[in-house]
Amino acid sequence: MDTTKARIQGNALVVTIPKSLGVEPSTEYRFSKESDGSLKLTPTKKVPETMTKLFKGWHGKDK
């Protein structure tokens, strides 16, 4: 497990996400602090829950 320290940068507190987690630059997240003190990051773009929802509105090309 990787570890990181929070640091001050200007008027913000910054935590670095290791590259090994594969997060793309400019990915936008909502964050929340859980009751146990842990921080939770959730992507703002919703991920479809089913294949049907993923392909809703898609009409593939016939070959």
C-alpha positions as CSV (number, residue, x, y, z in Angstrom):
1,M,0.0,0.0,0.0
2,D,1.3,3.4,-1.0
3,T,1.3,6.2,1.5
4,T,1.2,10.0,1.1
5,K,1.2,13.1,3.3
6,A,-1.1,16.0,3.0
7,R,0.7,19.3,2.4
8,I,-0.2,23.0,2.2
9,Q,-0.2,24.6,-1.3
10,G,-1.4,28.2,-1.2
11,N,-4.8,28.1,0.6
12,A,-5.4,24.4,-0.1
13,L,-4.4,21.1,1.4
14,V,-3.1,18.8,-1.2
15,V,-2.8,15.0,-1.3
16,T,-0.8,13.4,-4.1
17,I,-2.3,10.3,-5.9
18,P,0.3,7.8,-6.9
19,K,0.6,7.1,-10.7
20,S,0.4,3.4,-9.9
21,L,-3.4,3.9,-9.4
22,G,-3.8,4.8,-13.0
23,V,-5.8,8.0,-12.5
24,E,-5.9,10.2,-15.7
25,P,-4.8,13.8,-15.4
26,S,-7.7,16.3,-15.2
27,T,-10.1,13.6,-13.8
28,E,-12.7,15.5,-11.8
29,Y,-13.9,14.1,-8.5
30,R,-16.4,14.8,-5.7
31,F,-15.0,14.2,-2.3
32,S,-16.4,13.5,1.1
33,K,-15.2,12.8,4.6
34,E,-16.5,9.6,6.0
35,S,-17.6,9.1,9.7
36,D,-14.4,7.2,10.3
37,G,-12.3,10.1,9.0
38,S,-11.4,8.5,5.7
39,L,-11.7,10.6,2.5
40,K,-13.7,9.3,-0.4
41,L,-13.2,10.4,-4.0
42,T,-16.0,9.7,-6.5
43,P,-15.6,10.5,-10.2
44,T,-18.2,13.2,-11.3
45,K,-18.9,11.3,-14.5
46,K,-21.3,8.5,-13.8
47,V,-20.3,5.0,-14.9
48,P,-23.2,3.1,-16.5
49,E,-24.4,0.3,-14.2
50,T,-25.4,-2.2,-16.9
51,M,-24.4,-3.0,-20.5
52,T,-27.8,-1.8,-21.6
53,K,-27.3,1.6,-20.1
54,L,-23.8,1.8,-21.5
55,F,-25.0,1.3,-25.1
56,K,-28.3,3.2,-24.8
57,G,-28.8,5.2,-27.9
58,W,-26.0,3.5,-29.8
59,H,-26.7,2.2,-33.2
60,G,-23.8,0.2,-34.5
61,K,-22.8,0.1,-38.2
62,D,-23.5,-3.1,-40.1
63,K,-20.5,-4.6,-41.8
